[in-house]
């Protein structure tokens, strides 16, 4: 289980990767796909809607194009070069 220091370190790395990539957001369809995958994952912490593996809030993590599932269940959107960004927010 990740402690608070590990969570902060993971968040800092994720934000640095996102910023260095130009702050790309996953489009609506990509976010929906990620939420559907997480919604049936046994690692889902339902009450908080957090990942039980990395402890990230799924709503935020799913919106960042540079994010990846710690269990490898999401497609790597950065490797796919999925074209124009249709921001959800």
C-alpha positions in Angstrom: 0.0 0.0 0.0 1.3 3.4 -0.9 2.1 5.8 2.0 1.6 9.6 1.8 5.2 10.2 0.7 4.9 7.6 -2.1 1.7 9.2 -3.2 3.2 12.7 -3.2 6.2 11.4 -5.2 4.0 9.7 -7.7 1.8 12.8 -8.1 4.9 15.0 -8.6 6.2 12.7 -11.3 2.9 12.5 -13.1 2.4 16.3 -13.1 6.0 16.8 -14.4 5.4 14.3 -17.2 2.1 15.9 -18.1 3.6 19.4 -18.1 6.6 18.4 -20.2 4.2 16.8 -22.7 2.3 20.1 -23.1 -0.6 19.4 -20.7 -2.5 17.2 -23.0 -6.0 15.9 -21.9 -7.6 12.7 -23.0 -10.6 13.3 -25.1 -14.1 12.4 -23.9 -14.2 9.0 -25.5 -10.7 8.1 -24.1 -11.8 9.2 -20.6 -15.1 7.3 -20.9 -13.1 4.1 -21.9 -10.8 4.6 -18.9 -13.7 5.1 -16.5 -15.4 1.9 -17.8 -12.2 -0.1 -17.3 -11.8 1.3 -13.8 -15.4 0.8 -12.9 -15.1 -3.0 -13.1 -11.6 -3.3 -11.8 -11.3 -5.2 -8.5 -8.7 -2.6 -7.3 -11.3 0.2 -7.4 -11.9 1.9 -4.1 -15.6 2.6 -4.7 -16.3 5.1 -1.9 -13.6 7.5 -2.9 -13.4 6.5 -6.6 -9.7 6.0 -6.3 -7.3 3.4 -7.7 -6.4 0.8 -5.0 -3.0 0.3 -6.6 -1.7 3.8 -6.9 -4.3 5.6 -4.8 -4.9 8.2 -7.5 -8.3 9.8 -7.9 -9.6 8.2 -11.1 -11.5 11.2 -12.4 -8.3 13.2 -12.5 -6.0 10.5 -13.6 -8.3 9.4 -16.4 -8.4 12.9 -17.8 -4.6 13.2 -18.2 -3.4 11.9 -21.6 0.0 11.0 -20.1 -1.4 8.8 -17.3 -1.3 5.1 -17.4 -3.0 2.4 -15.4 -0.6 0.8 -12.9 -2.0 -2.6 -13.9 -1.5 -1.9 -17.6 -5.3 -2.0 -18.4 -5.4 1.4 -20.3 -4.1 2.0 -23.8 -1.0 4.2 -23.9 -2.5 7.3 -25.5 0.8 9.1 -25.9 2.3 6.2 -27.9 -0.8 6.1 -30.2 -0.6 9.7 -31.2 -4.4 10.0 -31.1 -4.6 13.3 -32.9 -6.4 16.4 -31.8 -7.2 17.0 -28.2 -10.9 17.4 -27.4 -10.7 18.6 -23.8 -13.4 17.4 -21.4 -13.1 20.4 -19.2 
